[in-house]
Amino acid sequence: MPADSAPPAPSTAAARPPADAAPEGGSARLRAVAGSWEALLVGLLVVTAIVGQAISSEFLTTDSFTTGSLDFSEVALMALPLTLVIVSAEIDLSVASVLALSSALMGYLWNQGLPLELIMPLCIVLGALCGAFNGVLVTWLGLPSLAVTIGTLALFRGLAFVVIGDDSVTDFAATWTDRAFGNFAGTFIPNTMVLFAILAVAFGILLHATPFGRSVYAIGANEEAARFAGLPVRRVKLILFVLSGAVAALAGVVISLRNSTAAANVGQGFELTAITAVLLGGVSIFGGRGTIGGVILALLLLGGIQKALTLSESISSYWIQIVTGTLLIGAVLGPNIARRVGEARRRHAHHQQEGPA
Amino acid sequence: MSAAPASAPGSPPAEGAQARRLTEFIFRIRELGIVIALVALILVTAILEPRFVEADSLRNLALNASIFAILAAGQTLVIITRNVDLSVGSVVGLSAFMAGDVLSSHPGLPWPFVFVLGMALGAACGLLNGVLVTLGQVPALVVTLGTLYVYRGLAFLWTSGRQVNAETLPDSFLGLGTDSILGVPILVLIALVVVLVVGQWLRDYRAGRELYAIGSNPEGARLAGVRSDRRVLTAFVLAGALAGLGGVLFTARFGTVDATAGTGYELTVIAAAVVGGVAIFGGTGSVYGAALGALLLGTITSSLIVLRVEAFWQQAAIGALLLLAIAFDRLVGLRVDARLRRRSARRAG
């Protein structure tokens, strides 16, 4: 852990001066900060790779990538639309419960004798409806998304238990479970990662290269200004919640097939890991800032740390939680401290300039 | 308001008093609403299943709600300042295991000492949260999500798979979770005292009122000379200490604890506070409302069990209730806003 947390301070500090040197260009400065954040994550990734390799010679192998990324597929999928939701200054804590509800429905419908090809789209539609429910409460009734999605976190998880109870369904058709568990066309890359990659590109384009994405940033940065500028704030947010629900349900389908088990208690606490990834990726919890690229790097980092700690025999796997929590806080605390140091230095410089004059 | 009498003697203070009466009424109605829901729920359950109102069952109900009421009181202090403490469940786990571990390895230790220790541990956890939020300027949601992981991880590291069993704990300590004084369980008495003390502090004391000021208008509070950082820090430390107390009581009540004690409590506690009328964005609510919210959630769980509704519905019911509560608050809030606007328009015209 100390080895992990040491590098950030100097490298942010090093990245700061150029950003501070150009206080006029707001967007240039923003880009510099974002750039430095992603550089920092890459640095941390390198550190993780070195430490991981030191812990176990199995760390930097294709095999460990396959198993490590497979275990992280669902969180990774859910983090993508969640990025957009958080950039728009909202939050969705119900994603893991939607995942469970989708898994439960899948098991229930399979027991009813429906084919998987029909069940899977139905689950995703259900997830979209769950997201729409969140979105309507947030946008039409004007309720805070934090409170709404804590409520639906309990509600959807509860409904998952109502649908399937304590049972679990384990006899899914092998063609589909093999697909979910297998690798892509003979490579070491799991099929679920291919799915993630496709969605990552789609969400990356949506956020960074479309008018819709720009409006997400505008809404997150200043909702009132966005509304006065004529942006359909409610509709954009509703769409984001629907996307979040639909992808969470897709993650539910994936996890059910991957484990060959549909159950209501699946994925407890995944929402926190997904949010950790998003925030660690440099997305501001207050909205308006962050990139899909940063979130992907953060996912790689979290997955890498988890894999390294599970591979190690001497370090207790309980450290995963401590490292995750520390990284999450450090991700916001680090830049804050760097900014303060920068401001203090600038004030100091200002002082010295004024002194002789 | 103080300047008003000069311009139009008589009428503006009356207007002010009326507005104050209106807000006070809404507040009272909010807590009254939970009481009514509570009574209705107990009545309906009792009619369907008379066993529900037997002393034993009511006692169990009160015992179950007690720890949550204490935790909700602490959470209220934090939420009122427009922050949130998600780490409460992990602090409960840490403190619960600490209490069990210390008592079973030092049997001669007087048990009140464990309470001091547990609350100190909780306060330390709260202090870290508070320092990161105030000095570190990291949003409370992020800080406490992080410490939720860290504190839980520390609990796992500490226990390393061990578990404390009831047999190794002194009877006098376990008695706190089961015995009664004059027919009222000790645990319930402790919860009542905590809720009353914290509730009065928040309602009537300057430091408590300043928490409301910080929550409803942070900038305004700062300009009015409220030392916000210090107050927010106090709220986090108190919430942590109460979570520590809750953890010790958890051990007294259940006897058997491992590192998973209190997992997921944070959401129930926040739900209790919000159902009790504490607005998630600060500035509104009371400790009493939050405690009633905890009691209502506990009652729903108990009555569903008594009515033999499948246990699976419990969580869904809690979620639905939370959504209803915030929707209700929003509608009442809109009503009051509209009314106050009309009134000030009349006054202007």
Contacts between the chains, C-beta under 8 A, distances in Angstrom:
chain1	res1	chain2	res2	distance
A	91	B	141	7.9
A	137	B	323	6.8
A	137	B	327	7.3
A	141	B	327	6.0
A	141	B	330	5.9
A	142	B	330	6.3
A	143	B	326	5.3
A	143	B	327	6.5
A	143	B	330	5.7
A	144	B	280	5.2
A	144	B	281	5.8
A	144	B	326	7.5
A	146	B	84	7.6
A	146	B	141	7.5
A	146	B	280	5.6
A	147	B	274	5.7
A	147	B	280	4.3
A	147	B	322	7.2
A	147	B	326	4.9
A	148	B	323	6.7
A	148	B	326	6.9
A	150	B	267	5.8
A	150	B	270	6.0
A	150	B	271	6.5
A	150	B	274	7.7
A	150	B	322	6.6
A	151	B	271	7.3
A	151	B	319	4.9
A	151	B	320	7.5
A	151	B	322	3.8
A	151	B	323	4.2
A	151	B	326	7.1
A	152	B	319	6.2
A	152	B	323	7.1
A	153	B	267	6.5
A	153	B	319	7.0
A	154	B	267	6.6
A	154	B	271	6.8
A	154	B	315	5.1
A	154	B	316	7.2
A	154	B	318	5.0
A	154	B	319	3.3
A	154	B	322	6.7
A	155	B	315	7.6
A	155	B	316	5.4
A	155	B	319	2.9
A	155	B	320	5.7
A	155	B	323	6.9
A	156	B	319	7.4
A	157	B	315	5.6
A	157	B	316	7.9
A	157	B	319	7.7
A	158	B	312	6.7
A	158	B	313	6.6
A	158	B	314	6.8
A	158	B	315	3.3
A	158	B	316	2.8
A	158	B	317	7.0
A	158	B	318	7.3
A	158	B	319	5.8
A	159	B	316	5.2
A	161	B	311	7.9
A	161	B	312	3.6
A	161	B	315	6.6
A	161	B	316	7.6
A	162	B	310	7.2
A	162	B	312	4.8
A	162	B	313	6.1
A	162	B	316	6.1
A	165	B	310	7.3
A	165	B	312	5.9
A	264	B	312	7.8
A	268	B	264	7.8
A	272	B	145	6.1
A	272	B	148	7.1
A	272	B	149	7.4
A	275	B	145	6.7
A	276	B	145	7.0
A	276	B	146	7.8
A	276	B	149	7.8
A	279	B	142	6.0
A	285	B	139	5.0
A	285	B	141	6.1
A	285	B	142	5.6
A	286	B	139	7.1
A	316	B	156	7.7
A	316	B	157	6.2
A	316	B	160	7.1
A	318	B	153	5.2
A	318	B	156	3.8
A	318	B	157	5.0
A	318	B	160	7.9
A	319	B	153	6.7
A	319	B	157	7.5
A	320	B	153	7.3
A	321	B	149	4.4
A	321	B	150	6.9
A	321	B	152	5.6
A	321	B	153	3.3
A	321	B	156	7.0
A	322	B	149	6.8
A	322	B	150	5.2
A	322	B	153	3.7
A	322	B	154	6.7
A	322	B	157	7.5
A	324	B	146	7.9
A	324	B	149	5.1
A	325	B	145	7.7
A	325	B	146	4.1
A	325	B	147	6.2
A	325	B	148	6.9
A	325	B	149	3.1
A	325	B	150	3.8
A	325	B	153	6.8
A	326	B	146	6.8
A	326	B	150	6.2
A	327	B	146	8.0
A	328	B	142	6.4
A	328	B	145	6.3
A	328	B	146	4.1
A	328	B	149	7.3
A	329	B	132	6.2
A	329	B	136	7.9
A	329	B	138	6.2
A	329	B	142	6.6
A	329	B	143	5.9
A	329	B	146	3.9
A	329	B	147	7.3
A	332	B	136	8.0
A	332	B	138	4.5
A	332	B	139	7.1
A	332	B	142	5.2
A	333	B	132	6.7
A	333	B	136	4.9
A	333	B	138	5.2
A	336	B	136	6.1
A	336	B	137	5.1
A	336	B	138	6.5
A	337	B	136	7.6
